[in-house]
Amino acid sequence: MPIMLLSVRTSNVFIISQMLTSRFPVQLFGQVQGVWESADDSPQLCAVFGIAYYMYPPHTMKEALLDPIYTTLHIAFVVSACALFSKTWIEISGSGPWDIAKKAQGSTDAYDLQAMAGHHEGSELKCVISTAATFGGAILGLMSVFADLMGAIGSGTGILMAVTIIYSYWEIGIRESGGTEMAMLGDLL
């Protein structure tokens, strides 16, 4: 999910930046958001300056190596944004530490849960889940940047989104199938 949220957020910034550049090409605010020019070999617009430039992935490994500051800032942006989105998603999606503890103990009352689990165990669970979500989001961000640098067809973000969606549908299919062999496989998930 963090890669999808990052893709939506960067797309919104790119669209707004392109609109500002086309409407107000000499205004400072529009230039800070991003300056866009068409690439040499295609009609596609590429960011060449501003905030959008550092959010836009390098096209090739050569481009990444020729401008290491740009590459480093882009990697830092993608990794930190994915880690932040992942941690935030865990908290708002019902997969946070208290939600997991409630499911594990079968309690629906937060006060009863705190009395049964104790304060120490709840804080441990919060630490583990938050750390795992943040680390997982950062790894997804690194995978996306790596796929972009290796020249994957499409984008690294698009590939990760496609794999995530297909895997989710596969999990749903396994759970809904009635076969005993598939049920045992579904238990492994």
Helices and strands as residue ranges (DSSP letters): H 2-23, H 28-33, E 35-38, E 45-49, H 51-55, H 61-66, H 68-92, H 97-105, H 110-149, H 156-176, H 180-188
